[in-house]
Amino acid sequence: MACVESKEKERHMGQNDIIFYYHLLVIAIIAATAIVTLGGILKIGIFKSVPDSYKKLLVGALLVELSAAFIGIYKTLPQLEFKKAEKYAMEIKYSDLITGYIDRVSDYQRSCFDSFQEPNRLGSFFRCEGYVNTYTVLSELTRQDGFQDALQVWLNNLNAEKKSCIDHYDADQDVFSECKSVLGRYHRNKIASKGVGEGELYVSVDNNHYNGVASYNFPKETRPVILQISGKKIGDDHISFRFNQSASAIEFESRYIPRESASFEVCLKQTDRGIFEGKMIISDGFKCGESDIESYQSIANVSVREIL
């Protein structure tokens, strides 16, 4: 075994030596041609008597040798790759997000709707926030001289809606912050349900990988949000995008409803018209370009077209 490895090393060494001497020979030929050519043109030393016809041949030979050497070196260089920026128009058509929503939440969260949601007036909950904040401040003041009756006077002047906020707050203070998130999510889904959002994607492409941002307007919203975009091209006709949404808020009746951070996967396939169409997937285990997209749960249909 050692003998075989030794012979293999000797063979590689012999090949390397031949390649090395070949390079030296090429360099020597080019150098010799350059010396004779320049010596004849400048009439230096022994090259003074070189005929003009030979000089022309030498110049031509030198140019050919240099061109061949340049082309040979160029072919060994790594291929240049440039990032290119692309702009896309995006449209997201949301499916029905609200039917059965209350029935799907836990019993504890369902109590938020029972306590705070008046018929067709989801905003009643968010108005409670101001009443509860006032109640908290007055409760603190009652510990100081001169303010002992302030809380009771304020409570006596509240209407039924405001009193229900306070009564619920007294019964369970923790449910207030919990309900704020639950009803805020319900409100956002209610606005987006069966609605259409639009935006623009600005992405750079490098080795079939996408990175960039999207300026996006959710349905019925006038202020865009910025989404972080990452993704890659899969095969010849699929693109997998991941939309990362930072925490923000939406305006509702002069108040702001929190919007939690979220991440969504979008799988797109190029159509015959050159438009990419697909779905926003919320299921685990999905692989764009490999899984059957129709068998996974999605919340929206997505359409993307490049803007030239």
Buried (B, 14 or more C-beta within 10 A) or exposed (E): EEEEEEEEEEEEEEEEEEEEEEEEEBEEEBEEBBEBBBBBBEEEEEBEEBEEEBBEEBBEBBEEBEEEEEEEEEEEEEEEEEEEEBEBBBBBBBBEBBEEBBEEBEEEBBBBBEBBBEEEEBBBBBBBBEBBEBBEEBEEEEEEEEEEEBBEEBEEEBEEEBEBBBEBBEEEEEBBEBBBBBBBBBBBBBBBBEBBBBBBBBBEBEEEEBBBBBBBBBBEBEEBBEBBBBBBBBEEEBBBBBBBBEEBEBEBEEEEBEBEEEEBBBBBBBEEEEBBBBBBBBEEEBEBBEBEBEEBEBBBBBBBBEEE
